[in-house]
Amino acid sequence: MRDSTDGNRWLSNRPICQTLRQARGWFRLRCDFSPCNRQVRCPLINIDQREIGLAVGEPPTTKGYTPSVFAMLPRLMERAGKLEHGSITGLYTVLVDQDDMDEPIADHMRSILDGHIVLSRRLASMNHYPAIDVLNSISRVMIDVVSPEHIKKVQSMLEILATYRESEDLINIGAYQAGSNPAIDKAIRSIDSVRGFLRQDINEHTSFEKMLEELGSLYNSIETPGQESADNQPGAQPQIRTT
């Protein structure tokens, strides 16, 4: 969100009181557009209300955060959403301490918002981009906007990722014996394809329809291993996106 008085400076360079005041004013301005059936997007905002609370003498509570922090967050965050006319879509960034997703602000934000996307430093270090940890990310409205078949395929991918993560140490040190657990065997066989599907180059664009097609092909290749082998024959057309 840019400072309206200086287009070359970000609000993070301004005093925290001004940042918070402008964020509230931004929402008020966007609410004025909603009766016109406008679909409005809220840019990324990073606010530290704790500084204000400490400055006015509030006693710090959980990990140094003052009580006003947790009272302010719902009032600000819940301004976004579906309105009588139009809507406001809010995208908020939350910087957590030492990747601790259970720290107070991250935990409180998860209880307020309709979903969250968790970025993983571990995935970034593996050159896996976008570095989204899909197992820890969630959308509470997904079941209302996609088909049951879509959900079924996504759940299959999540099961493979979760199973492989739980057994990754045993697999890497060679302690797992193939055939001991069918679910782990399936995860080992499919993990490279699933990770390839989740990768996307910064200049690559994939439409929602194309993604559904690739997801279906990936799901079929995992659930029917014989078909996957046939697809790997010379001259076969690739059915999933890899990078």
C-alpha positions as CSV (number, residue, x, y, z in Angstrom):
1,M,0.0,0.0,0.0
2,R,1.6,3.3,-1.1
3,D,1.5,6.6,0.8
4,S,-0.8,8.9,-1.2
5,T,1.5,11.9,-0.4
6,D,4.6,10.3,-1.9
7,G,4.1,7.6,-4.5
8,N,7.8,6.5,-4.2
9,R,7.6,5.5,-0.6
10,W,6.0,2.5,1.0
11,L,3.9,2.8,4.2
12,S,6.5,0.7,6.0
13,N,8.7,3.8,5.9
14,R,6.1,5.9,7.6
15,P,5.3,6.2,11.4
16,I,3.2,3.3,12.6
17,C,0.3,5.5,13.7
18,Q,0.1,6.9,10.2
19,T,0.3,3.4,8.7
20,L,-2.6,2.1,10.7
21,R,-4.7,5.3,10.1
22,Q,-4.2,5.0,6.3
23,A,-5.0,1.3,6.4
24,R,-8.4,2.0,8.1
25,G,-9.0,4.9,5.6
26,W,-8.2,2.6,2.7
27,F,-10.9,0.2,3.8
28,R,-13.4,3.0,4.3
29,L,-12.7,4.3,0.8
30,R,-13.1,0.8,-0.7
31,C,-16.4,0.4,1.2
32,D,-17.6,3.5,-0.6
33,F,-17.0,1.8,-3.9
34,S,-18.9,-1.4,-3.0
35,P,-22.4,0.1,-3.7
36,C,-21.3,0.5,-7.3
37,N,-20.9,-3.3,-7.6
38,R,-17.1,-2.9,-7.7
39,Q,-14.8,-5.9,-7.1
40,V,-12.0,-4.4,-5.0
41,R,-8.7,-5.9,-4.1
42,C,-6.8,-4.9,-0.9
43,P,-3.0,-4.8,-1.4
44,L,-0.6,-6.4,1.1
45,I,-0.5,-4.7,4.5
46,N,2.0,-5.3,7.3
47,I,1.1,-3.5,10.5
48,D,2.6,-3.7,14.0
49,Q,-0.1,-2.4,16.4
50,R,2.2,-3.6,19.2
51,E,4.3,-0.5,18.8
52,I,1.3,1.8,19.4
53,G,0.1,-0.2,22.5
54,L,3.5,-0.1,24.1
55,A,3.9,3.6,23.3
56,V,0.7,4.5,25.2
57,G,1.6,2.4,28.2
58,E,-0.4,-0.8,27.7
59,P,1.0,-3.8,29.6
60,P,2.5,-6.5,27.3
61,T,0.9,-9.9,27.5
62,T,1.5,-12.8,25.2
63,K,5.1,-12.6,23.8
64,G,5.1,-8.9,24.3
65,Y,1.9,-8.2,22.4
66,T,-0.5,-5.8,24.0
67,P,-4.3,-6.5,24.4
68,S,-5.2,-3.9,21.8
69,V,-3.5,-5.9,19.1
70,F,-6.0,-8.8,19.3
71,A,-8.9,-6.4,19.6
72,M,-7.8,-4.4,16.5
73,L,-7.1,-7.4,14.2
74,P,-10.8,-8.6,13.8
75,R,-12.0,-5.0,13.3
76,L,-9.5,-4.4,10.5
77,M,-9.4,-7.8,8.8
78,E,-13.1,-8.5,8.7
79,R,-13.8,-5.3,6.7
80,A,-12.9,-7.4,3.7
81,G,-15.3,-9.9,2.2
82,K,-18.6,-10.2,0.4
83,L,-20.8,-7.1,0.8
84,E,-24.4,-6.4,-0.2
85,H,-23.1,-4.8,-3.4
86,G,-19.6,-5.8,-4.6
87,S,-16.8,-7.2,-2.5
88,I,-13.4,-6.5,-1.0
89,T,-10.7,-9.1,-1.3
90,G,-7.9,-8.7,1.3
91,L,-4.4,-10.1,1.0
92,Y,-2.4,-9.8,4.2
93,T,1.2,-10.8,5.0
94,V,2.1,-12.1,8.4
95,L,5.8,-12.4,9.3
96,V,6.3,-15.1,11.9
97,D,9.2,-15.4,14.3
98,Q,11.5,-18.3,13.4
99,D,8.9,-19.9,11.2
100,D,6.7,-20.6,14.2
101,M,3.2,-20.8,12.9
102,D,1.8,-21.1,16.4
103,E,3.1,-17.6,17.5
104,P,0.2,-15.3,18.7
105,I,-0.3,-13.1,15.6
106,A,-0.2,-16.0,13.0
107,D,-2.5,-18.1,15.2
108,H,-5.0,-15.3,15.6
109,M,-5.0,-14.4,11.9
110,R,-5.8,-18.1,11.0
111,S,-8.8,-17.9,13.3
112,I,-10.1,-14.8,11.4
113,L,-9.4,-15.3,7.7
114,D,-11.0,-17.6,5.2
115,G,-7.7,-19.2,4.3
116,H,-4.0,-18.9,4.5
117,I,-1.0,-19.7,2.2
118,V,2.1,-20.7,4.1
119,L,5.5,-20.1,2.4
120,S,8.3,-22.5,3.4
121,R,12.0,-21.6,3.6
122,R,12.8,-25.3,3.3
123,L,11.0,-25.6,-0.1
124,A,12.8,-22.4,-1.2
125,S,16.1,-23.9,-0.3
126,M,15.2,-26.9,-2.4
127,N,14.6,-24.6,-5.4
128,H,10.9,-25.5,-5.3
129,Y,9.0,-22.4,-6.5
130,P,6.5,-21.2,-5.6
131,A,7.6,-22.2,-2.1
132,I,4.1,-22.9,-0.9
133,D,3.7,-25.6,1.8
134,V,0.4,-27.0,0.6
135,L,0.0,-29.3,3.6
136,N,0.0,-26.4,6.1
137,S,-2.0,-24.1,3.8
138,I,-5.8,-24.2,3.7
139,S,-8.9,-22.7,2.2
140,R,-12.1,-22.8,4.2
141,V,-14.2,-21.9,1.1
142,M,-12.8,-24.4,-1.3
143,I,-15.7,-26.9,-0.8
144,D,-18.1,-24.1,-1.9
145,V,-16.3,-23.1,-5.1
146,V,-15.0,-26.4,-6.6
147,S,-16.5,-29.6,-7.7
148,P,-16.5,-32.8,-5.5
149,E,-14.3,-34.5,-8.2
150,H,-11.8,-31.7,-7.9
151,I,-11.7,-32.1,-4.1
152,K,-11.2,-35.8,-4.4
153,K,-8.1,-35.4,-6.7
154,V,-6.6,-32.7,-4.4
155,Q,-7.1,-34.9,-1.4
156,S,-5.2,-37.7,-3.2
157,M,-2.3,-35.4,-3.8
158,L,-2.3,-34.2,-0.2
159,E,-2.3,-37.8,1.1
160,I,0.8,-38.6,-1.0
161,L,2.7,-35.5,0.3
162,A,1.7,-36.2,3.9
163,T,2.7,-39.9,3.7
164,Y,6.1,-39.1,2.1
165,R,6.8,-36.3,4.6
166,E,6.1,-38.7,7.6
167,S,8.4,-41.3,6.1
168,E,11.0,-39.2,4.5
169,D,13.8,-39.8,7.0
170,L,13.4,-43.5,6.8
171,I,13.4,-43.4,3.0
172,N,16.5,-41.1,2.8
173,I,18.7,-43.3,5.1
174,G,17.5,-46.5,3.3
175,A,15.8,-48.0,6.3
176,Y,12.5,-48.4,4.5
177,Q,11.9,-51.8,2.8
178,A,9.9,-51.6,-0.4
179,G,6.6,-53.5,0.0
180,S,6.3,-52.9,3.7
181,N,3.6,-50.3,3.4
182,P,1.4,-49.8,0.2
183,A,0.8,-46.2,1.1
184,I,4.5,-45.4,1.4
185,D,5.2,-47.3,-1.8
186,K,2.6,-45.2,-3.6
187,A,4.1,-42.0,-2.2
188,I,7.6,-42.9,-3.3
189,R,6.4,-43.8,-6.8
190,S,4.4,-40.6,-7.2
191,I,6.3,-37.9,-5.2
192,D,8.4,-36.6,-8.1
193,S,5.3,-36.2,-10.3
194,V,3.4,-34.4,-7.6
195,R,6.2,-32.0,-6.8
196,G,6.6,-31.3,-10.5
197,F,3.0,-30.4,-10.8
198,L,3.3,-28.0,-7.9
199,R,6.3,-26.2,-9.4
200,Q,5.8,-23.2,-11.7
201,D,8.3,-20.9,-13.4
202,I,7.9,-17.2,-12.7
203,N,7.1,-16.5,-16.4
204,E,4.8,-19.5,-16.8
205,H,1.0,-18.9,-16.9
206,T,-1.5,-21.7,-16.5
207,S,-5.2,-21.2,-16.8
208,F,-7.6,-22.8,-14.3
209,E,-9.0,-25.1,-17.0
210,K,-5.4,-26.2,-18.0
211,M,-4.6,-26.9,-14.3
212,L,-7.7,-29.1,-14.0
213,E,-6.7,-31.0,-17.0
214,E,-3.1,-31.6,-15.7
215,L,-4.5,-32.5,-12.3
216,G,-6.8,-35.1,-13.8
217,S,-3.9,-36.6,-15.8
218,L,-1.7,-36.7,-12.8
219,Y,-4.4,-38.3,-10.7
220,N,-5.1,-41.0,-13.3
221,S,-1.4,-41.8,-13.6
222,I,-1.1,-42.2,-9.8
223,E,-4.2,-44.3,-9.4
224,T,-3.5,-46.5,-12.4
225,P,0.2,-47.2,-12.4
226,G,-0.1,-49.4,-15.5
227,Q,-1.3,-46.4,-17.5
228,E,1.7,-44.4,-16.2
229,S,4.1,-47.0,-17.6
230,A,2.3,-46.9,-21.0
231,D,2.6,-43.1,-21.0
232,N,6.4,-43.4,-20.6
233,Q,6.8,-45.4,-23.8
234,P,8.6,-43.7,-26.7
235,G,6.4,-41.3,-28.6
236,A,3.9,-41.0,-25.8
237,Q,2.7,-37.4,-25.1
238,P,3.5,-36.1,-21.6
239,Q,0.3,-35.6,-19.6
240,I,1.6,-33.6,-16.6
241,R,3.5,-30.3,-16.2
242,T,7.0,-30.5,-14.9
243,T,9.7,-27.9,-14.5
